[in-house]
C-alpha cells in the first residue's frame, strides 16, 4: 500500500476513503474527474499551527493563501476556524465576499493590482493591503487621500534570499517580479513614502521566499535579516513594524521521494528565531504572520479519475489513460510536479506492473504520472491521484473545451458538493455568435 496511506484510509471493503466516505461511492454519485477534500484534515492542520504559536506565547495570525484553492466553501471553512485569508485578485476577493468571509480578516496581495481592484478593496473594507511596488504605493496613497479613508498596509520586500525550490515558484531572490528590493535601498525608500502618506497605516513587512521548501535555513535567514533591518529602521527612519510576515511555502509530501519536515516544525523554528533575534537586537517582539496555502490543503485533497484506454508498447512503456489530465492538474506539465496514485477499489493490493498515467488532452506533455506501480487494471476502474488539493482546481482550465470537474468536501463520513461540475452549456455561455452573414468589415 502507498506509504502515504494507512489502514484508517480504507473501509471494511478495502475501498479507499476520504473523510470517512467511500471514494467509489463518490465517483458513482458525482462522476469523474472529481476533486475530493478531507476537510477534517484541513482543520487539524490549522489547529496544529495554532498550538505551536500558543505554546510559544506569541501574538500571531494564520492567513490561508487562498490561491492554493479558492471557493466559497473554502473561505467559509477558514471563517469557521477563525483564521485570516489572503487573496491575489479581484475575483478571489469577490469570492471571499460572497462567502460572507469577514473582510477585516482579508489581506490583498499581487504585483499588479489594478485601480479597480484597489478601489474594490477599499469599498469592501479589506483588512490589509500588501503593497508590492512604487507604482502601487503611489496609486494607493492617491486613492486613500481622495477618499479620506485610512487603510492598513504592509510592504512586500524581496530580501535577496532564494529557497531551494523550482525556479518558477521561487520568489524571495533579488531578481524577482515581486516586492521592493532590499539590497538596493528600495525598501528604505518605500518605508519613507508610506510614512509620508497620511492615510496609509504601515504596520508590517512581508516577504515570501518560495514554495515547496524542505529546509529551515531559509526561514531562519529571513528572520535574522529582517529583524536586523528593523533595528536599523528604528534608529534611522523612526519606524519599527508591529508585524513580521514570513509568508508560507512549507513543503509537503507528494511522493515517497519527498521527505519534508512537518509544517509545524517550520513555524516553531520561525517563532523561536524571532524571539532570539529581537532579544539579541534589544527591540520589541513582533507579531508573527504566516501564509500557509499548500500545506493546509494539498494532502487533504485527491482527484478521482476513471481509467479508459491503454497502450502497451512492448519493452518500452504501458500507458493508462484517464478521463482528465492537464485540464484539471496542469502542475506536472508546468512544473514537472510528481504525484502518486492508487486504485480506489483496494489500495492495499500488491503491484503487478509499472504504468504511466496519461491524460485525455491533445498534448504529448499531458502526462499526470510517469512510472507508477499498480495492480492489474481494467477500463472503468477508479484511480485516485493523491495530494492534489493545492493548485488543482485553482489552475484548472477548459483546454479542448473540456468542462472543469466538481469539488466535494468530506468529513466525518458525510459528503457535500461545494463546486458544481461545469456543463457543455457553461463552455459556450460567454460566446457571442457572429451577427453578420458576411465577413466583418
C-alpha positions as CSV (number, residue, x, y, z in Angstrom):
1,X,0.0,0.0,0.0
2,X,1.2,3.5,-0.7
3,X,3.2,4.8,2.3
4,X,1.1,7.9,2.5
5,X,-2.0,5.8,3.3
6,X,-2.8,3.9,6.4
7,X,-5.4,1.2,7.3
8,X,-7.6,4.1,8.6
9,X,-7.9,5.3,5.0
10,X,-9.7,2.0,4.0
11,X,-13.1,0.8,4.9
12,X,-14.3,-2.8,5.5
13,X,-14.4,-3.4,1.8
14,X,-10.8,-2.2,1.5
15,X,-12.0,0.7,-0.6
16,X,-10.1,4.0,-0.3
17,X,-12.0,6.6,1.8
18,X,-11.6,10.3,2.2
19,X,-13.1,11.9,5.3
20,X,-14.7,8.6,6.1
21,X,-16.5,8.4,2.7
22,X,-16.0,5.6,0.2
23,X,-14.3,7.0,-2.9
24,X,-16.0,4.5,-5.2
25,X,-19.4,5.8,-3.9
26,X,-18.2,9.4,-4.5
27,X,-17.2,8.6,-8.1
28,X,-20.5,7.0,-8.8
29,X,-22.5,9.8,-7.1
30,X,-20.7,12.8,-8.6
31,X,-18.9,11.2,-11.7
32,X,-15.2,11.7,-12.5
33,X,-12.9,13.5,-12.8
34,X,-13.7,14.7,-9.2
35,X,-11.8,16.7,-6.7
36,X,-12.4,15.5,-3.1
37,X,-11.2,17.0,0.2
38,X,-10.9,15.7,3.7
39,X,-11.9,18.9,5.4
40,X,-11.3,17.4,8.8
41,X,-7.6,17.1,7.8
42,X,-7.5,20.8,6.9
43,X,-9.0,21.7,10.3
44,X,-6.4,19.5,12.1
45,X,-3.6,21.3,10.3
46,X,-4.9,24.7,11.3
47,X,-5.3,23.6,14.9
48,X,-1.7,22.3,14.8
49,X,-0.4,25.7,13.7
50,X,-2.3,27.4,16.4
51,X,-1.0,25.1,19.0
52,X,2.6,25.9,18.1
53,X,2.1,29.6,18.3
54,X,0.2,29.4,21.6
55,X,2.8,27.1,23.1
56,X,5.4,29.8,22.5
57,X,3.1,32.5,23.9
58,X,3.4,35.0,20.9
59,X,0.9,37.1,19.0
60,X,0.2,35.6,15.6
61,X,-2.0,35.3,12.6
62,X,-2.6,32.4,10.3
63,X,-3.6,33.7,6.9
64,X,-4.6,31.0,4.4
65,X,-3.1,31.6,1.0
66,X,-6.3,31.0,-0.9
67,X,-4.6,30.9,-4.4
68,X,-4.0,27.2,-3.5
69,X,-7.7,26.5,-3.6
70,X,-10.4,29.3,-3.6
71,X,-14.1,28.6,-3.5
72,X,-17.0,29.9,-1.4
73,X,-17.0,26.8,0.8
74,X,-13.2,27.1,1.5
75,X,-13.5,30.7,2.6
76,X,-16.4,29.6,4.8
77,X,-14.3,26.8,6.3
78,X,-11.5,29.4,7.1
79,X,-14.0,31.6,8.8
80,X,-15.3,28.8,10.9
81,X,-11.7,28.2,12.1
82,X,-11.2,31.9,12.9
83,X,-8.2,32.4,10.6
84,X,-7.3,35.1,8.1
85,X,-7.2,34.6,4.3
86,X,-5.1,36.3,1.6
87,X,-6.3,37.0,-1.9
88,X,-4.4,38.0,-5.1
89,X,-7.1,39.2,-7.4
90,X,-10.5,40.9,-7.6
91,X,-12.0,37.6,-8.3
92,X,-10.7,35.9,-5.2
93,X,-11.7,39.0,-3.2
94,X,-15.2,38.8,-4.6
95,X,-15.5,35.1,-3.9
96,X,-14.5,35.7,-0.2
97,X,-17.1,38.4,-0.1
98,X,-19.8,36.1,-1.5
99,X,-18.8,33.5,1.1
100,X,-19.5,36.0,3.9
101,X,-15.9,36.0,5.0
102,X,-15.1,38.9,7.3
103,X,-13.3,41.4,5.1
104,X,-11.3,42.8,8.0
105,X,-9.5,39.4,8.1
106,X,-8.6,39.6,4.5
107,X,-5.2,40.6,3.0
108,X,-4.8,41.6,-0.6
109,X,-1.6,40.6,-2.4
110,X,-0.5,40.9,-6.0
111,X,2.3,42.6,-8.1
112,X,0.0,44.5,-10.4
113,X,-3.2,45.4,-8.6
114,X,-5.5,47.5,-10.8
115,X,-7.0,50.7,-9.7
116,X,-10.4,49.0,-9.9
117,X,-9.1,46.2,-7.6
118,X,-7.6,48.7,-5.1
119,X,-10.9,50.6,-5.1
120,X,-12.8,47.4,-4.6
121,X,-10.6,46.5,-1.6
122,X,-11.3,49.9,0.0
123,X,-15.0,49.6,-0.7
124,X,-15.1,46.1,0.9
125,X,-13.0,47.2,3.9
126,X,-10.2,44.7,3.3
127,X,-8.1,44.4,6.5
128,X,-4.7,44.8,4.9
129,X,-3.2,45.6,1.5
130,X,0.3,44.1,0.8
131,X,1.9,46.9,-1.2
132,X,4.3,45.4,-3.8
133,X,5.9,48.3,-5.8
134,X,6.3,52.1,-6.0
135,X,3.5,52.4,-8.7
136,X,1.0,50.7,-6.4
137,X,2.2,52.7,-3.4
138,X,1.5,56.0,-5.2
139,X,-1.8,54.7,-6.5
140,X,-3.0,53.7,-3.1
141,X,-1.7,56.9,-1.5
142,X,-3.6,59.0,-4.0
143,X,-6.8,56.9,-3.8
144,X,-7.0,56.9,0.0
145,X,-6.3,60.7,0.1
146,X,-9.2,61.3,-2.4
147,X,-11.5,59.1,-0.3
148,X,-10.1,60.4,3.0
149,X,-10.0,56.7,4.0
150,X,-7.3,55.0,6.1
151,X,-6.1,51.6,5.2
152,X,-3.7,49.2,6.9
153,X,-0.7,48.2,4.7
154,X,2.3,46.0,4.8
155,X,5.2,46.4,2.3
156,X,6.4,43.3,0.5
157,X,10.1,43.1,0.1
158,X,12.5,41.0,-1.9
159,X,15.1,40.1,0.7
160,X,17.7,38.5,-1.6
161,X,17.2,35.0,-0.1
162,X,16.4,32.2,-2.5
163,X,14.9,29.0,-1.2
164,X,15.8,25.6,-2.7
165,X,12.8,25.1,-4.9
166,X,11.7,25.2,-8.5
167,X,12.7,28.4,-10.4
168,X,9.1,29.2,-11.2
169,X,8.0,29.1,-7.6
170,X,11.0,30.8,-6.0
171,X,10.0,34.3,-5.1
172,X,12.3,35.8,-2.5
173,X,15.5,36.2,-4.5
174,X,16.8,39.7,-5.6
175,X,15.9,39.2,-9.2
176,X,12.1,38.8,-8.8
177,X,9.0,40.4,-10.1
178,X,7.7,40.6,-6.5
179,X,8.4,43.3,-3.9
180,X,10.7,46.2,-3.1
181,X,14.3,45.2,-3.4
182,X,16.1,45.3,-0.1
183,X,19.7,45.4,-1.1
184,X,19.4,48.4,-3.4
185,X,17.6,50.6,-0.9
186,X,14.2,50.4,-2.5
187,X,12.7,49.0,0.8
188,X,14.0,52.0,2.8
189,X,12.5,54.4,0.2
190,X,9.2,52.6,0.3
191,X,9.0,53.0,4.1
192,X,9.6,56.7,3.8
193,X,6.9,57.1,1.2
194,X,4.4,55.0,3.2
195,X,5.1,57.0,6.3
196,X,4.6,60.3,4.4
197,X,1.2,59.1,3.1
198,X,-1.4,60.4,5.6
199,X,-4.0,57.6,5.0
200,X,-1.6,54.6,4.9
201,X,-1.1,52.9,8.2
202,X,2.1,50.9,7.8
203,X,2.1,48.0,10.3
204,X,4.4,45.4,8.9
205,X,6.8,43.9,6.4
206,X,6.0,40.9,4.3
207,X,8.2,38.5,2.3
208,X,7.8,35.1,0.7
209,X,10.9,33.1,-0.3
210,X,9.3,30.4,-2.3
211,X,7.1,27.3,-2.3
212,X,7.6,23.6,-1.5
213,X,10.6,24.4,0.8
214,X,12.1,21.4,2.8
215,X,14.7,23.2,4.9
216,X,14.6,25.5,7.9
217,X,17.6,27.6,6.9
218,X,15.8,30.0,4.5
219,X,13.2,30.9,7.1
220,X,15.8,31.4,9.8
221,X,17.9,33.6,7.5
222,X,14.9,35.8,6.6
223,X,14.0,36.3,10.2
224,X,17.6,37.3,11.0
225,X,17.8,39.6,8.1
226,X,14.5,41.3,8.7
227,X,15.0,41.8,12.5
228,X,18.4,43.3,11.8
229,X,16.8,45.6,9.2
230,X,14.0,46.6,11.6
231,X,16.5,47.5,14.3
232,X,18.3,49.8,11.7
233,X,15.0,51.4,10.6
234,X,14.1,52.1,14.3
235,X,17.2,54.2,14.5
236,X,17.4,55.7,11.1
237,X,13.8,56.0,10.0
238,X,12.0,56.2,13.3
239,X,10.0,53.2,12.2
240,X,9.6,49.8,13.8
241,X,6.9,47.4,12.4
242,X,4.5,45.6,14.6
243,X,4.3,42.6,12.3
244,X,6.8,40.3,10.6
245,X,5.1,38.3,7.8
246,X,7.3,35.4,6.5
247,X,4.7,34.0,4.0
248,X,4.4,30.3,3.5
249,X,5.9,27.7,1.3
250,X,6.2,24.9,3.8
251,X,6.9,21.7,1.8
252,X,4.5,18.8,1.7
253,X,5.0,15.1,0.8
254,X,3.8,14.4,-2.8
255,X,5.7,11.2,-3.4
256,X,7.9,8.8,-1.5
257,X,10.9,10.8,-2.7
258,X,9.8,13.8,-0.7
259,X,11.0,14.0,2.9
260,X,9.6,17.3,4.3
261,X,9.6,18.5,7.8
262,X,6.2,18.9,9.5
263,X,4.8,22.3,8.7
264,X,4.6,22.9,12.4
265,X,8.4,22.5,12.7
266,X,8.8,25.4,10.3
267,X,6.6,27.6,12.4
268,X,8.3,26.6,15.7
269,X,11.7,27.5,14.2
270,X,10.4,30.8,12.9
271,X,8.9,31.7,16.3
272,X,12.0,30.7,18.2
273,X,14.3,32.6,15.8
274,X,12.2,35.7,16.0
275,X,12.3,35.6,19.8
276,X,16.0,35.1,19.8
277,X,16.8,37.8,17.3
278,X,14.6,40.5,18.8
279,X,16.2,39.8,22.2
280,X,19.7,40.0,20.6
281,X,19.0,43.3,19.0
282,X,17.1,44.7,22.0
283,X,14.0,45.5,20.0
284,X,10.3,44.7,20.8
285,X,8.9,41.3,20.0
286,X,6.9,41.2,16.8
287,X,3.6,39.7,15.9
288,X,4.3,36.8,13.5
289,X,2.1,36.1,10.4
290,X,2.4,33.0,8.3
291,X,0.5,32.3,5.0
292,X,0.1,28.6,4.5
293,X,-1.7,27.5,1.4
294,X,-0.3,24.3,0.0
295,X,0.5,22.9,3.5
296,X,-3.2,23.3,4.5
297,X,-4.9,21.8,1.5
298,X,-2.5,19.7,-0.7
299,X,-2.5,16.4,1.2
300,X,-6.1,16.9,2.2
301,X,-7.2,16.6,-1.4
302,X,-7.2,13.9,-4.1
303,X,-8.5,13.6,-7.6
304,X,-10.6,10.6,-8.7
305,X,-10.5,9.5,-12.4
306,X,-11.9,6.7,-14.4
307,X,-9.5,4.6,-16.4
308,X,-10.2,4.2,-20.1
309,X,-7.9,3.3,-23.0
310,X,-4.5,1.7,-22.6
311,X,-1.5,1.4,-24.9
312,X,1.2,-1.2,-24.3
313,X,4.5,-0.6,-26.2
314,X,6.4,-3.9,-25.7
315,X,9.7,-3.3,-24.0
316,X,9.1,0.4,-23.7
317,X,6.1,1.5,-21.7
318,X,2.4,0.9,-20.9
319,X,0.1,3.9,-20.9
320,X,-3.1,4.1,-19.0
321,X,-5.4,6.9,-20.0
322,X,-7.8,8.7,-17.6
323,X,-10.8,10.9,-18.2
324,X,-9.0,14.1,-17.1
325,X,-5.4,15.4,-17.2
326,X,-3.7,18.7,-17.7
327,X,-7.1,20.5,-17.7
328,X,-7.6,19.6,-14.0
329,X,-4.0,19.3,-13.0
330,X,-1.5,21.3,-15.0
331,X,1.3,21.1,-12.5
332,X,3.1,18.1,-14.0
333,X,3.2,19.8,-17.4
334,X,4.1,23.2,-15.9
335,X,6.5,22.3,-13.1
336,X,7.3,18.7,-13.7
337,X,5.5,18.1,-10.5
338,X,5.3,14.5,-9.3
339,X,2.3,12.6,-7.8
340,X,1.4,9.1,-6.8
341,X,-1.8,7.2,-7.5
342,X,-3.6,4.1,-6.1
343,X,-6.6,2.1,-7.3
344,X,-9.6,3.2,-5.2
345,X,-11.1,-0.3,-5.0
346,X,-8.2,-1.7,-3.0
347,X,-5.0,0.4,-2.5
348,X,-3.6,-2.5,-0.4
349,X,-3.3,-4.8,-3.4
350,X,0.3,-5.7,-4.4
351,X,1.5,-4.1,-7.6
352,X,1.7,-6.2,-10.8
353,X,3.1,-3.7,-13.3
354,X,4.5,-0.3,-13.8
355,X,2.4,2.1,-15.9
356,X,2.3,5.7,-16.9
357,X,-0.9,7.7,-16.4
358,X,-1.8,9.8,-19.4
359,X,-4.4,12.5,-19.7
360,X,-7.0,12.8,-22.4
361,X,-5.9,16.2,-23.8
362,X,-4.3,16.7,-27.2
363,X,-0.8,17.3,-26.0
364,X,2.1,14.8,-25.7
365,X,3.0,16.5,-22.5
366,X,-0.3,15.7,-20.9
367,X,1.1,13.1,-18.5
368,X,0.0,13.0,-14.9
369,X,2.4,10.4,-13.6
370,X,5.4,8.5,-15.1
371,X,6.2,5.0,-13.9
372,X,3.5,4.3,-11.4
373,X,3.4,0.8,-9.8
374,X,-0.2,-0.5,-9.8
375,X,-2.1,-3.8,-9.6
376,X,-3.7,-5.1,-12.8
377,X,-6.3,-2.7,-14.0
378,X,-9.3,-2.7,-16.4
379,X,-11.2,0.1,-18.1
380,X,-13.8,1.6,-15.7
381,X,-11.5,1.3,-12.6
382,X,-11.3,4.4,-10.4
383,X,-7.9,5.8,-10.0
384,X,-7.1,8.2,-7.1
385,X,-4.2,10.6,-7.6
386,X,-3.2,11.6,-4.1
387,X,-2.3,15.0,-2.6
388,X,-3.8,17.2,-5.4
389,X,-5.6,19.6,-3.0
390,X,-3.4,22.6,-3.9
391,X,-3.3,24.3,-7.3
392,X,-5.5,21.6,-9.0
393,X,-8.9,23.3,-9.1
394,X,-7.5,26.8,-8.8
395,X,-5.3,26.2,-12.0
396,X,-7.9,24.2,-13.9
397,X,-8.8,25.2,-17.4
398,X,-11.1,24.4,-20.3
399,X,-8.5,23.3,-22.9
400,X,-10.0,21.2,-25.7
401,X,-13.4,22.6,-24.4
402,X,-13.5,20.2,-21.5
403,X,-15.6,21.2,-18.5
404,X,-13.9,21.6,-15.2
405,X,-14.6,19.0,-12.5
406,X,-16.8,19.2,-9.5
407,X,-15.4,19.6,-5.9
408,X,-16.7,17.7,-2.9
409,X,-15.9,18.2,0.8
410,X,-15.9,15.1,3.0
411,X,-15.8,15.0,6.8
412,X,-17.0,12.5,9.5
413,X,-18.4,10.1,6.9
414,X,-20.5,12.8,5.2
415,X,-20.0,14.4,1.8
416,X,-21.2,17.7,0.3
417,X,-20.9,19.1,-3.2
418,X,-19.2,22.6,-2.9
419,X,-18.5,23.3,-6.6
420,X,-20.7,22.0,-9.4
421,X,-19.3,20.3,-12.4
422,X,-19.3,22.5,-15.5
423,X,-21.5,21.6,-18.3
424,X,-21.1,21.9,-22.1
425,X,-23.6,24.8,-21.9
426,X,-21.2,26.6,-19.5
427,X,-18.5,26.4,-22.1
428,X,-20.4,28.5,-24.6
429,X,-22.2,30.7,-22.1
430,X,-19.9,33.7,-22.8
431,X,-19.5,33.1,-26.5
432,X,-21.1,35.7,-28.8
433,X,-22.2,34.5,-32.2
434,X,-21.5,36.5,-35.3
435,X,-24.4,38.6,-36.4
436,X,-23.3,39.4,-39.9
437,X,-23.7,36.9,-42.7
438,X,-20.6,38.3,-44.5
439,X,-17.0,38.8,-43.3
440,X,-16.7,41.6,-40.7
441,X,-15.6,44.9,-42.3
